[in-house]
Amino acid sequence: MIISNIISISTVKRYSRELSRTLKDGKKEKYTTVQFTITIPERESPFNDKQEVMIIPVEYKNKILNMELQENTITDLTMDLKEHKEKVQDLQDKHDKLLYQIISLERLNKNYLVAITKLENLSFMNRLFNRIPKNIKALTDGSDNDDKK
């Protein structure tokens, strides 16, 4: 809502008339009529003919404009929140993917450590006669040497 575009400052003029009237029974009665006129320059008027309008004292103008500013701020903050939620979700997805990669690398590292330990523990004779497993899988499976003669 763009309230600031429809606010127009104008002056209110109050007119009152005192009228006297003679009733049918001959009594004279006085009464007062009051009329208010609000003049808005035509170039500033956003109103149409016979349109219903609300007239608010000028001291409320700043409150209304402040409310509009707050509404705009809330809208902006809501949009920022949505963007941040999307970024957080994107970062969470990246985090999960990296965590999976770390777990896979840790498993692979553990397998390599097992293979290195087995190689270090091979007896001197096995190393001397070149009875070393042909691949790392043989070391990590738990078999020391499949090609023993």
N, C-alpha and C positions, 0 to 999 in steps of 0.2 A: 504494500500500500504506500502510495506516495502522497502523504498528507501535505507536505510542504508545498506542493504544487497547487493545492486548492485553497490554501489559507490566504485570505484577503483581509486586510485591515481597513475597516470603514468606521464611520461615525454614526451613532444612533441618535436620532432626534425624536424627542417626545413632544407630542402635541396633545393638549387637553382643551376641551371646551365645556363650558357650563351652559346647560340648556334649561330652559324653563318651559313647562308644558301645562296646559290647562286640561284637567281631566273632565270627563262627562258630568261628574257631579259638581263641577265648578271649582274644585280645589286646584291650587297651583302647586306643581311639584317641580323641584329642581333636581337635576342629575348631571353627572359629569361623564363625558366620553373621553377616552384616551386612545391615541393612535401613535404607533411608533413607525418611523421611517428610517430605513438603512439605505444609504446611497453608496453604490459600488461603481467605480469608473468602468465603462463598458470594455475597455481594453484589458482590464484585469479580471473581468467576470468569467468564471468557468461555468456559470449556471445557465440553464435553459428556462424558458418561460414556463411558469406554473410548476417548476421543480420544487420538491420539498427540501428544505435545507435546515441545518442545525446552526444556531447562533450561540457562540461560546465567547465569554468575556476574554479579552486580550491577555489577561494574567494567566490563562491556561495554555496560551500558545507555546510557551517554552516547555511545559509538561508534555504537550502533545508531540512536539518535535523531538523531545528527549525519548519518548516512547517509540517513535518511528526509528530513531537512531539505535535504540536497544533492539528493536525487531531486526534491523539490518545486521547488527552485530551478531545476534543469535543465528541468523541465516548464514552469515559468513563462517561462524564457528562450527555450525553443523556441517557445512561443506568441508571445512578443514578436517573435522573429525572423521568424516567419511574417507577422505584422502589418506589420513594417517592410518585408519583401520586397514585400508587396502595395502599400504606400505608394510604395516606390521604383518599382515597375512603373507605377503611376498617374502619378507625376511624370514618368517617362520618356515615357509616352504624351502627356502634356501638352507636354513639351519638344519632341517630334517634331512635334506639331501646330503649335506656335508657330514652330518652325524652318521648316516648310513655308510658313507665312504670311509670315515674314520674306523668304524667297526670292521668293515671289510679289510682295511689295511692292517688293523691290529691282529685279525685272524691270520692274515698272510705273514705278518711279522712273527707271530707265534710259531707258525709252521717252519719258517726259516730258522728260528732259534732252536727248535727241536732237531732240525736237520744238521745244524752246525754242531750241536752238542753230540749227536750220534757220530758225526765225522771225527770229532775230537776224541771220542771214546773208542774208535776202531783200534784194534791192536796193531802193534808194530808190524806183525807178520802179514796181516791183511793189507796194510798199506804197502809193504815191501813187494808183495806178489800182485799188487794192483787189483785187489778184490774190493773195489769201492763200488757202491751202487751206481747204476748208470744215470739215474735222475733223482731229483729231490723228492719226488713222490714216493719212491721206494723207502727213503729215509723217514718220511713223515707218516707212512702207513704203519710203521712198527716193525717191518721186516728189515733186518740189518743188511742182508745180501742175498738176492735171489739167484745170483749166478755163481754160487759156490760149486767148485769142481770136486 
